[in-house]
């Protein structure tokens, strides 16, 4: 209670099918762009290194300085470490679509948090992401 007024609590329905974890993964992302690099169909694109956060079998969240419109298509090559011992990685490919955008201000910089929902990913690649997240969750509990 503040100044004699109660805050209203609103329940928000979670629409995600897959649990997400606030893990960080590296990916190359291909964005629609006005730059000069072209895709195979002649459309301008931009390829950018990104750190993915809030990762799950249904999508990811990224932060970047430039705005991306809702429903824009983004191609991703996501890198998953296989284990801590061999220092090897595998990559999985996914196409996603921007489902939400939130402007944030961190350390004096304007950034956008962008939610990307996978709309084209092989089922075995999706399972690799889910299994990696489950493996990391158990590892953290054991530590």
BABA-681227 format. One line per 5 residues: number of its first residue (from 1); for each residue x, y, z of C-alpha. Coordinates in Angstrom, 1 decimal, decimal comma. Each point is the difference from the previous one (the first is absolute). Layout:
NUM> X:Y:Z  ...
//
This chain:
1> 0,0:0,0:0,0  1,4:3,4:-1,0  -1,6:3,4:0,9  -3,0:-1,9:1,2  -0,6:-1,6:-3,4
6> 0,3:-3,7:-0,7  1,8:-1,2:-3,1  -2,1:-2,0:-2,4  1,5:-3,4:-0,8  -0,8:-1,3:-3,5
11> 0,4:-3,7:-0,9  1,7:-0,5:-3,4  -0,7:-3,2:-1,9  3,2:-1,7:-1,2  -0,4:-1,0:-3,7
16> 3,3:-1,9:-0,3  -0,1:-3,7:-0,8  3,7:-0,5:1,0  1,7:1,0:3,2  2,7:2,5:-0,4
21> 3,2:0,6:2,0  2,0:3,1:0,3  3,0:-1,6:-1,7  2,4:1,7:-2,4  0,7:-1,6:-3,4
26> 2,0:1,4:-2,9  -1,6:0,3:-3,5  0,4:1,6:-3,4  -3,3:1,7:-0,9  -1,0:1,1:-3,4
31> -2,3:3,1:0,0  -1,8:1,8:-2,7  2,0:3,2:-0,7  0,7:2,9:-2,2  3,7:-0,9:-0,2
36> 1,6:-1,2:-3,2  0,4:-3,7:0,8  -2,6:-2,1:-1,9  -1,6:-3,4:0,6  -0,4:-2,6:-2,8
41> -3,2:1,7:-1,1  1,6:3,4:-0,2  -1,5:1,5:3,1  2,2:2,2:2,2  1,0:-1,7:3,3
46> 2,2:0,6:3,0  1,9:-2,8:1,8  0,7:0,8:3,7  1,6:-1,9:2,9  -2,5:-0,2:2,9
51> -0,2:-1,4:3,5  -3,3:-1,7:0,4  -1,7:0,1:3,4  -3,2:-1,4:1,4  0,5:-3,1:-2,1
56> -2,5:-2,8:-0,5  -1,3:-2,5:-2,5  -2,5:2,5:-1,3  2,2:3,1:-0,4  2,5:2,4:1,4
61> 0,5:3,6:1,0  2,8:2,2:-1,3  1,2:3,5:0,8  1,1:2,4:-2,8  0,4:3,7:-0,6
66> -2,2:0,1:-3,1  -3,8:-0,4:-0,1  -1,5:-3,0:-1,9  -3,7:0,1:-1,0  -2,5:-2,6:1,2
71> -0,3:-3,1:-2,1  3,4:0,6:-1,7  1,7:-3,3:-0,9  3,4:-0,7:1,5  2,3:-2,9:-0,9
76> 2,2:-1,4:2,7  2,9:-2,3:0,4  0,1:-0,8:3,7  3,1:-1,5:1,6  -0,4:-2,6:2,8
81> 3,0:-1,2:2,0  -0,2:-3,8:0,2  1,8:-0,3:3,3  2,5:1,7:2,2  2,7:-2,6:-0,4
86> 0,5:-0,2:-3,8  -0,5:3,7:-0,7  -2,0:-0,9:-3,2  -3,1:1,7:-1,3  -2,8:-0,9:-2,4
91> -2,1:2,4:-1,9  -3,7:-0,1:-0,7  -1,9:2,1:-2,5  -3,4:1,7:0,6  -2,2:2,6:-1,6
96> -1,9:2,2:2,4  -2,4:2,8:0,0  0,0:3,1:2,2  -2,9:-0,4:2,4  0,7:2,9:2,4
101> 2,4:3,0:0,4  0,7:1,9:3,2  2,2:3,2:0,1  2,4:0,0:2,9  2,7:2,4:1,3
106> 3,0:-1,6:1,4  3,2:1,8:1,1  -0,9:3,0:-2,0  -0,6:-1,9:-3,3  -3,3:-0,5:-1,7
111> -0,7:-3,6:-0,8  -2,8:-2,2:-1,0  -0,9:-3,4:1,4  -1,5:-2,0:-2,7  -2,0:-3,2:0,4
116> 0,4:-2,5:-2,8  -2,4:-2,9:-0,5  1,4:-3,0:-2,0  -2,2:-0,6:-3,0  2,3:-2,3:-1,9
121> 2,4:-2,3:1,8  0,6:-3,7:-0,4  -1,5:-2,0:2,8  3,3:-1,7:0,9  1,7:3,5:0,1
126> -2,8:1,2:2,4  0,6:-3,1:2,1  3,8:0,8:0,2  -0,8:3,4:1,4  -2,5:-1,4:2,5
131> 2,4:-2,8:1,1  2,9:2,5:0,4  -2,1:2,2:2,2  -1,2:-3,0:2,1  3,6:-1,2:0,4
136> 1,2:3,5:1,1  -2,9:0,2:2,5  1,0:-3,2:1,7  3,6:1,1:0,0  -0,8:3,3:1,8
141> -2,0:-1,9:2,7  2,9:-2,4:0,6  2,5:2,9:0,4
//
